[in-house]
Amino acid sequence: MKLLLEFGPLLLFFLANKFFGSETSAGIIKATSVFMVALVITLPFSWKIEGKLPVVPLITAAFVLFFGGLTVYFEDGTFIQIKPTAVGIFFFVVLVGGLLRGKLLLKVLLGEVMKLEDEGWRIMTKRWAGFFILLAVLNEIVRHSFDFDQWVTFKTFGILPLSLIFGMSQMGVLQRYEIPSEDEQQAE
């Protein structure tokens, strides 16, 4: 359900772009508007499921609404296209900035979900920071090399799978630095 709430608005953006067409600014505006409305609708459901507004989807929603708003206002799809770049740079700066200040911000965000030794959080923070900047660069390459429809396809079916694959590739770090729960410690 959580994946549907996060992927649903993006899928609707893709479908609206196909339906309305990106050949005209009106099509891009309509697709972007659908994306923004769908995202706003999903936030209360995320809140209900998690019992709080999840930080990362909330930040992403703020970026979508800001850059989507600029897209609609100026009737220019460039703004929605640079949103993934801005999000990647934002998370890179926040994570690296936290590291430089001695703060493990991933631990703050995800510490309730998983328990890792600080070294594990440090490794994960560095890797995710690198991944976010890589996504920002990749988005810019695709944005400048392909048309809007191809970019929307990449945004919809490229970034999320890459993120999932990258996340799964971190299982070794998670297993190596995982702090056993109290139940697991007592069983030993």
N, C-alpha and C positions, 0 to 999 in steps of 0.2 A: 504494500500500500504506500509505504514511504517513497519507494522508487517511482511509483506512478504519480505521486504528488509532485515529485521533482522533475520527472521526465514529461509529464502530461502537457504542461504549458508549452514546452519546447516542441513537442510533437504537433500541438495545435498550430504553433507558429509555422512549422514546416507545411502542414496541410493547407493553412490559410494562404501561404505564399504560393502554393501550387494552384489553389482555387482562384485567387484574385490576380495572380501573375505579378511578376516583378518587373515587367517591361515598362510599367508606368510607375510614377511615384505614388499614385493612388493605391496601387496594389501593395506596395511596400508599406504604406501608411496603414492600410487595413490589416495586413498580416502582423505588423508591430502592435497595433491596437489590440488585436486578439490575444497576442502574447502577454501584454501587460494586464489585461482584464483577467485572463486565465490565471496568471500568477497571483494576483490579488485575491482571487477566489480560493486558491489552494492554501494560502497562509493560515486561515482559521482552522482548516482541517489538520494541518501540520501541528498547530497549537493544541488541538484536541487530542491528537495521537500522542504527542510528546509531553503534554502537560505544561509546555512552555513554548515560546517561539524559538525554534532552532536558530542558532546564530548564523551559520553559513548560508542557509537559504534566505534568511532575513537580509543579510548583506547583499547577496546576489539580487534579491528583489529590489533593493534600493538602487542598485546599479541599472537593472533593467528599466525601472520606472524613470530614472534620470535620463539615461541614454535613449530609451524609447520615447520619452517626452520630447527630447530634442529632435528625434527623428520625425515625430508627428508635427511638431511646431514648425520646423524648417523644411519639412517635406524632403528629407535627405536621408537615405538608407545608410549612409556612411556612419552615422552616429550609433546605430544599433550594431553595426559591424565591428566597431572598435570597443564595444562593451566587453567582450571576452578578453581583449588585450588589457583593458583597464582593470578588470577583476584579477587577472593573473598577476599583473604588476602590483596591485594592492596587496594581495595575499603574500607575494614574495617579500615586499617591503615590511609588512607586519611581522611575518615569521622571522626574517633576518634581523629586523630591528629588535625583536624580542630576544633573540639569541645574543645580540651584541650587548643588550642590557642585562643578560643573565636570566632571562625569563623564558620558560618553556611554554609558549602560548598554545601549542597543540595539547599539552597536558591540561591546561585550563579548559580548553574546548571539549576534549574527549576523555578527560580523566575519570568521568563517571561511567563511561562505556567500557573502558579497558584500563587495566592497571599495569604500568610498565615501570621499570627502573628509569631513573633520570637519563642515563646514557641512551636507553632505547628511545626516549622522547627526543633527545638531542639529535640522534641519527634520523629519526622520522621527520623532525622539523627541517633539517638540512635537505633531505630528499624531497619532501613536499615543496619546499621553497624552490628548489631546482626544477621540479616538475611544473610548478605554476609559471615560472618564467619561460620555460620551454613551450607551454601552451600559448602564452602571450606571443612569442615569436612565431610559432606555427600559425596562429590565427592571422598574424600580419602577412605571412607568406601566402596563405590561401586567399586572404582578402585582396591582395594586390595581383595575384596570379590568375584568378578565376572570376567568373561573373557572379552576380548576386545569388542566383538559384544554386549554383554549385557551392557557394559559401554557406548558404542555408543548409544544404545537405551535409556539408562537413560539420557545421555547428550542431546539427541534430544527431547525426549518426557517427560522428568522428570523435568529438570531445568527450562525450560520456563514456563510450567504450574504452577510449584511451585511459580515462580516469579510473575506470573499473579494473582494467588490466594492470595499471600501475599500482593501484591499491592492493590487488591480489599478489603482486610481485613483492610486496613488503611483508608477507606472512612470515618469512624467516626471521626478520627483525622482531616482529611481534612475539613469535614463539621463544626466541632467544632471551628477550628481556622482560617477558611477562612475569609479573609478581603473582604467585599462586594465591588463590582465594583462601580464606581461613579454613573452609571445609577441606580443601585440597591439602593444606598444611597439616591439619589434624589427622587426615587419612594416612599421611606418611608416617 
